[in-house]
Amino acid sequence: MKKLIISTIVASGMAVAAFGQGTVFLDNQANTGVFGGAGGTPFNGTSGDPVYSSLVTKNGLIFTDDPSGQAGHLGYTSTDSQMLGIDVNVAVWGGASATTATNLIGSLTGSAITGDNANWGQLLISGSQSAIPGSTAGATIYLDVQAWEGNFASYYAAEAGNEFYLGDTGVFANASGGITASGPVNPPDLTGMPDLYLFIDPEPSTFALSSLGAAALFLFRRKK
């Protein structure tokens, strides 16, 4: 009887070990930029003109207020389209929970990278599935997508530079694939991704001058 129990425990352990981590494809090429009626007309890869909206919390695309990087400026069918139309640097962070989405899952950096912006408003970091540390296959995972222009090595370096277009989705929930107890589940794209808008940060000097001006005015009023 003991041998049967031990054998059962071992077999169960092997079965659990066989089930993998949650996996996902690091691209949003299935996204149309429209969810719940917000964001203009759906994008299908060649036509449609979604617009950035904070209401688009899933199925999102990438937009920019950089005129030279907008799809419309680069000859897209809609001349006023603000969808991203150039290659940018991208980093995707992930984890099994919203508080552990701090593992770097994949990234592309450099001033002349290719493959990250496969289509207008879309990104492609890798053509193969990526595992999310600590997650369970076929369950909800949590991701954070960062994008920035220029040749800074990271989003945070670009943010500190305050001279380039950049944006951060914040942490969002996404389905995952992998080997589950019921069998393999196809890894999804970044379908839970909200719209991402790349904007330019004000230069530090702007804030510095404003602060100095406010301080000088305060001292002047006290002295008076």
C-alpha positions in Angstrom: 0.0 0.0 0.0 2.8 2.4 0.9 4.6 1.6 -2.4 1.3 2.5 -4.2 1.0 5.8 -2.4 4.7 6.7 -3.0 4.3 5.8 -6.7 1.2 7.9 -7.0 2.9 10.9 -5.4 6.0 10.5 -7.7 3.8 10.2 -10.7 1.8 13.3 -9.7 5.0 15.2 -9.1 6.3 14.3 -12.6 3.0 15.4 -14.2 3.1 18.8 -12.4 6.7 19.2 -13.4 5.8 18.6 -17.0 3.4 21.5 -17.0 5.3 24.6 -18.1 5.3 28.3 -17.4 2.9 30.7 -19.1 4.2 31.8 -22.6 3.3 34.6 -24.9 4.4 36.1 -28.2 5.9 39.5 -27.8 4.0 41.2 -30.5 0.6 43.1 -30.9 0.1 42.3 -34.6 -3.4 40.9 -34.0 -4.5 44.2 -32.4 -6.7 46.7 -34.1 -6.5 49.6 -31.6 -10.3 49.6 -31.0 -12.0 48.1 -28.0 -15.4 48.8 -26.6 -16.2 51.3 -29.4 -13.3 53.7 -28.5 -10.5 54.7 -30.7 -11.8 55.4 -34.3 -12.0 52.7 -37.0 -10.2 49.3 -36.5 -6.8 48.8 -38.1 -6.5 45.6 -40.1 -2.8 45.8 -41.2 -3.4 47.9 -44.3 -6.4 50.2 -43.7 -8.5 51.7 -40.9 -7.6 54.7 -38.8 -7.8 54.1 -35.0 -6.9 57.1 -32.8 -5.2 56.9 -29.4 -7.7 56.6 -26.5 -7.2 55.9 -22.8 -10.5 53.9 -23.1 -8.7 51.4 -25.3 -7.5 49.2 -22.4 -7.1 46.0 -24.6 -6.2 45.2 -28.2 -4.1 48.4 -28.3 -1.7 49.8 -30.8 1.2 52.3 -30.6 0.7 56.0 -31.4 3.1 59.0 -31.3 2.9 62.8 -31.3 6.2 62.9 -33.2 5.1 64.2 -36.6 8.1 62.6 -38.4 7.3 59.2 -36.9 3.5 59.1 -37.6 2.1 56.7 -40.1 0.1 59.5 -41.8 3.3 61.6 -42.3 5.0 58.5 -43.8 2.3 57.9 -46.5 -0.3 55.8 -44.7 -3.7 55.7 -46.3 -5.0 58.2 -43.7 -2.8 61.3 -43.9 -3.7 62.4 -40.4 -3.0 59.0 -38.7 -1.0 59.2 -35.5 -0.2 55.5 -35.5 3.6 54.8 -35.1 5.3 54.4 -38.4 9.0 54.0 -37.5 11.2 51.6 -35.7 11.6 52.3 -32.0 13.3 50.7 -29.0 11.1 48.3 -27.0 11.3 46.5 -23.7 8.7 44.1 -22.3 8.6 43.2 -18.6 6.5 40.4 -17.1 5.6 38.3 -14.1 3.0 36.0 -12.6 1.3 38.9 -10.8 0.9 42.7 -11.2 3.6 43.3 -8.5 6.1 40.9 -10.0 6.0 42.1 -13.6 9.6 43.2 -13.2 11.4 40.5 -15.2 12.8 41.6 -18.6 11.1 39.2 -21.0 12.5 40.7 -24.3 13.8 43.9 -25.8 15.3 45.6 -28.8 17.4 48.6 -28.4 19.6 50.8 -30.7 19.3 53.7 -33.1 18.8 51.6 -36.2 16.9 48.4 -35.1 14.5 46.5 -37.3 11.7 44.0 -36.7 10.1 45.8 -33.7 7.6 47.8 -35.7 6.4 45.3 -38.3 3.4 47.3 -39.3 1.8 50.7 -38.5 1.3 51.0 -34.8 2.5 47.4 -34.2 5.5 45.8 -32.6 7.3 42.5 -33.0 10.2 41.7 -30.6 10.6 38.0 -31.3 9.0 35.5 -33.6 9.2 32.8 -30.9 7.2 32.4 -27.7 8.6 33.8 -24.5 8.2 32.3 -21.0 7.0 34.4 -18.1 9.0 33.5 -14.9 6.9 32.2 -12.0 3.7 31.9 -14.1 1.5 29.0 -14.9 0.6 27.9 -18.4 -2.8 28.8 -19.6 -3.3 31.4 -16.8 -3.3 35.2 -16.6 0.1 36.8 -16.7 1.1 40.5 -16.3 3.2 42.6 -18.7 4.5 46.1 -19.1 5.5 47.5 -22.5 7.9 50.4 -22.8 9.0 52.1 -26.0 11.3 55.0 -26.8 13.0 56.7 -29.7 16.8 57.4 -29.9 19.8 55.4 -29.0 19.5 55.3 -25.2 20.1 51.8 -23.7 16.9 51.8 -21.7 13.5 53.5 -21.2 14.7 54.9 -17.9 17.8 56.4 -19.5 15.7 58.0 -22.2 13.3 59.3 -19.5 16.2 60.8 -17.7 17.4 62.4 -20.9 14.0 64.1 -21.4 14.7 64.7 -25.0 13.1 61.8 -26.8 9.6 60.4 -27.5 8.7 57.6 -25.1 5.8 55.8 -23.5 4.9 53.1 -21.0 1.7 51.1 -21.0 1.9 50.3 -17.3 1.2 46.8 -16.1 -1.6 45.0 -17.8 -3.1 41.5 -17.7 -2.7 39.1 -20.6 -3.6 35.5 -21.3 -0.8 33.0 -21.6 -0.3 29.7 -23.4 2.0 26.7 -22.7 1.6 23.1 -21.6 -1.4 22.7 -19.3 -3.0 19.6 -17.6 -5.5 19.5 -20.5 -2.8 19.7 -23.1 -0.9 22.5 -25.0 -2.5 26.0 -25.3 -1.4 28.2 -28.1 0.5 31.3 -26.8 -1.4 34.5 -27.6 -0.1 37.9 -28.7 -0.2 41.0 -26.5 -3.9 41.1 -26.8 -4.3 42.6 -23.3 -2.1 45.6 -24.2 -3.7 49.0 -24.0 -3.0 51.8 -26.5 0.5 53.2 -26.0 1.3 56.8 -26.8 4.8 58.1 -27.3 5.2 61.7 -26.2 8.1 64.0 -25.6 9.1 64.8 -22.0 9.7 68.4 -21.1 13.4 69.1 -20.8 14.8 69.3 -17.3 15.9 72.9 -17.9 12.2 73.8 -18.2 11.4 72.5 -14.8 14.7 73.9 -13.3 14.0 77.4 -14.6 10.4 77.2 -13.3 11.5 76.1 -9.9 14.2 78.8 -9.7 11.7 81.4 -10.8 9.2 80.3 -8.1 11.8 80.3 -5.4 13.1 83.7 -6.4 9.6 85.1 -6.3 8.9 83.6 -2.9 12.2 85.1 -1.5 11.4 88.5 -3.0 7.9 88.5 -1.5 9.3 87.6 2.0 12.0 90.2 1.8 9.4 92.8 0.7 
